[in-house]
Amino acid sequence: MMPRISMRLFLPALVAVAAACADSTAPVAGVTESMLTRDVAADAADATGHDLAEMAGMEALVGLPLTSSPMSPASAFANCVWNAGAQTFICPSITTPDGLTLGRWLAIYSGGISQQAYDPLTTDSLFFAAWLSGTVTGSDRTVWLKHARHLMVTGLTGSETERSWSGEGVREDSAHVNTDQVARTTRIQSRDVIDKVVYKLPRADFPFPQSGTITHDVTVSATTPNGTGATNRSGTRHVVIVFNGTRTASLTIGSTACSLDLVTRKLTCP
């Protein structure tokens, strides 16, 4: 049967911290509530880009076709090693195009039963665990990230018309941000849910998710220096990204509705 692995194996302190924190209402010079909201939205936009890239990379890892034709068993998992005890394939870490380190392992299933090899007639799903870490530098911020994901792709038997991704994960990101004329250090901890993110085939005709959501429940804190030391602000945010088959997804954070370019990861908000 498919393993049920607790996300507490990844970043175990995150849950306790997230549960203990609540929105801060005390006024703090320098960092405002709207700044916290924008910092969380930008972080969630980047995380969404990483998630979609990981989905594509995992499909490429096992040789899943970009069209409706079944893949060839001989093309699968060429660089991954079968672990009989865990019933999984352990794959070497890679460096992503963003310069991040990505570790992965995967398992193959038919009707919930583990398979040692892919079979185009019976394999119906693949289960992945992924760990992403490293540093990303942009024009207005530098981010140190640590992500863990459990993801399953379904709908693989025979000739496919679409495949669906679901899963969960946790993130622990920290950043130096310099926007709104306020330099600050932020820390973001998030529990994330990937729910039925569907891609149609062939991918050349349908490059973006047709439907589904990614949600982030975030605890955020920010620190900025002042004349006598530093001031802090903290809070929580709920972020929902909704896909519609186009290059532009919607991102809602609280009551603020934004649009997210899935290619550039640029976020546009009121």
HUZI-V536729 format. One record per residue. N is the residue number from 0. RES is the residue in one letter. SS is DSSP state (alpha for helix, beta for strand, coil for the rest). OMEGA is omega in whole degrees, -180 to 180 (* if undefined). Layout:
n | res | ss | omega
N | RES | SS | OMEGA
N | RES | SS | OMEGA
This chain:
n | res | ss | omega
0 | M | coil | -179
1 | M | coil | -179
2 | P | coil | 174
3 | R | coil | -173
4 | I | coil | -178
5 | S | coil | 175
6 | M | alpha | 176
7 | R | alpha | 173
8 | L | alpha | -178
9 | F | coil | 176
10 | L | coil | -171
11 | P | coil | -179
12 | A | alpha | -172
13 | L | alpha | -174
14 | V | alpha | -179
15 | A | alpha | 180
16 | V | alpha | -178
17 | A | alpha | -178
18 | A | alpha | -175
19 | A | alpha | -173
20 | C | coil | 175
21 | A | coil | -179
22 | D | coil | 176
23 | S | coil | 180
24 | T | coil | -179
25 | A | coil | 179
26 | P | coil | 179
27 | V | coil | 180
28 | A | coil | 175
29 | G | coil | -177
30 | V | coil | -180
31 | T | coil | 177
32 | E | alpha | 180
33 | S | alpha | 175
34 | M | alpha | 176
35 | L | alpha | -180
36 | T | alpha | -180
37 | R | alpha | 179
38 | D | alpha | 179
39 | V | alpha | 180
40 | A | alpha | 179
41 | A | alpha | 179
42 | D | alpha | 179
43 | A | alpha | 177
44 | A | alpha | 178
45 | D | alpha | 180
46 | A | alpha | 177
47 | T | alpha | 177
48 | G | alpha | 178
49 | H | alpha | -180
50 | D | alpha | -179
51 | L | alpha | 177
52 | A | alpha | 178
53 | E | alpha | 177
54 | M | alpha | 179
55 | A | alpha | -180
56 | G | alpha | 178
57 | M | alpha | 176
58 | E | alpha | 178
59 | A | alpha | -179
60 | L | alpha | -177
61 | V | alpha | 178
62 | G | coil | 177
63 | L | coil | -175
64 | P | coil | 175
65 | L | coil | 176
66 | T | coil | -176
67 | S | coil | -179
68 | S | coil | 177
69 | P | coil | 179
70 | M | coil | 178
71 | S | coil | 179
72 | P | alpha | -176
73 | A | alpha | -176
74 | S | alpha | -169
75 | A | coil | 165
76 | F | coil | -173
77 | A | coil | -176
78 | N | coil | -178
79 | C | beta | -175
80 | V | beta | 180
81 | W | beta | 176
82 | N | beta | -174
83 | A | coil | -179
84 | G | coil | -179
85 | A | coil | -177
86 | Q | coil | -179
87 | T | beta | 170
88 | F | beta | 178
89 | I | beta | -173
90 | C | beta | 180
91 | P | beta | 175
92 | S | beta | 178
93 | I | beta | 172
94 | T | beta | -177
95 | T | coil | 175
96 | P | coil | 177
97 | D | coil | -178
98 | G | coil | -180
99 | L | coil | 178
100 | T | beta | -178
101 | L | beta | 174
102 | G | beta | -176
103 | R | beta | 160
104 | W | beta | -175
105 | L | beta | 176
106 | A | beta | -176
107 | I | beta | -176
108 | Y | beta | 168
109 | S | beta | -178
110 | G | coil | -180
111 | G | coil | 180
112 | I | beta | -179
113 | S | beta | 175
114 | Q | beta | 179
115 | Q | coil | -180
116 | A | coil | 175
117 | Y | coil | 175
118 | D | coil | -175
119 | P | coil | -180
120 | L | coil | -174
121 | T | coil | -180
122 | T | coil | -179
123 | D | coil | -178
124 | S | beta | 175
125 | L | beta | -179
126 | F | beta | -177
127 | F | beta | 163
128 | A | beta | -176
129 | A | beta | 178
130 | W | beta | -178
131 | L | beta | -180
132 | S | beta | 178
133 | G | beta | -175
134 | T | beta | 176
135 | V | beta | -179
136 | T | beta | 177
137 | G | coil | -176
138 | S | coil | -176
139 | D | coil | 178
140 | R | beta | 171
141 | T | beta | -174
142 | V | beta | 171
143 | W | beta | -172
144 | L | beta | 175
145 | K | beta | -177
146 | H | beta | 171
147 | A | beta | -176
148 | R | beta | 163
149 | H | beta | -175
150 | L | beta | 175
151 | M | beta | 174
152 | V | beta | -176
153 | T | beta | 179
154 | G | coil | -170
155 | L | coil | -173
156 | T | coil | 174
157 | G | coil | -179
158 | S | coil | -176
159 | E | coil | 167
160 | T | coil | 177
161 | E | beta | 173
162 | R | beta | -172
163 | S | beta | 180
164 | W | beta | 173
165 | S | beta | 178
166 | G | beta | -179
167 | E | beta | 180
168 | G | beta | 174
169 | V | beta | 178
170 | R | beta | 173
171 | E | beta | -177
172 | D | beta | 170
173 | S | beta | -174
174 | A | beta | 163
175 | H | beta | -175
176 | V | beta | 177
177 | N | beta | 176
178 | T | beta | 179
179 | D | coil | -180
180 | Q | coil | 178
181 | V | beta | 175
182 | A | beta | -176
183 | R | beta | 173
184 | T | beta | -179
185 | T | beta | 172
186 | R | beta | -177
187 | I | beta | 174
188 | Q | beta | -170
189 | S | beta | 167
190 | R | beta | -170
191 | D | beta | 177
192 | V | beta | 174
193 | I | beta | -171
194 | D | beta | 173
195 | K | beta | 174
196 | V | beta | -169
197 | V | beta | 171
198 | Y | beta | 173
199 | K | beta | 177
200 | L | coil | 1
201 | P | coil | -178
202 | R | coil | 180
203 | A | coil | 180
204 | D | coil | -176
205 | F | coil | -173
206 | P | coil | -175
207 | F | coil | 179
208 | P | coil | -179
209 | Q | coil | -176
210 | S | beta | 179
211 | G | beta | -177
212 | T | beta | 165
213 | I | beta | -180
214 | T | beta | -180
215 | H | beta | 171
216 | D | beta | -162
217 | V | beta | 164
218 | T | beta | -174
219 | V | beta | 171
220 | S | beta | 180
221 | A | beta | 179
222 | T | beta | 177
223 | T | beta | -179
224 | P | beta | 172
225 | N | coil | -174
226 | G | coil | -176
227 | T | coil | -179
228 | G | coil | -180
229 | A | beta | 174
230 | T | beta | -174
231 | N | beta | 170
232 | R | beta | 179
233 | S | beta | -180
234 | G | beta | 177
235 | T | beta | 179
236 | R | beta | 175
237 | H | beta | -176
238 | V | beta | 177
239 | V | beta | 174
240 | I | beta | -179
241 | V | beta | -179
242 | F | coil | -175
243 | N | coil | 179
244 | G | coil | -180
245 | T | coil | 179
246 | R | coil | -176
247 | T | beta | 175
248 | A | beta | 175
249 | S | beta | 176
250 | L | beta | 179
251 | T | beta | 177
252 | I | beta | -172
253 | G | coil | 179
254 | S | coil | -178
255 | T | beta | -180
256 | A | beta | -179
257 | C | beta | 173
258 | S | beta | -176
259 | L | beta | 174
260 | D | beta | -174
261 | L | coil | 178
262 | V | coil | -176
263 | T | coil | -174
264 | R | coil | 178
265 | K | coil | -178
266 | L | beta | 178
267 | T | beta | -178
268 | C | beta | 178
269 | P | coil | *
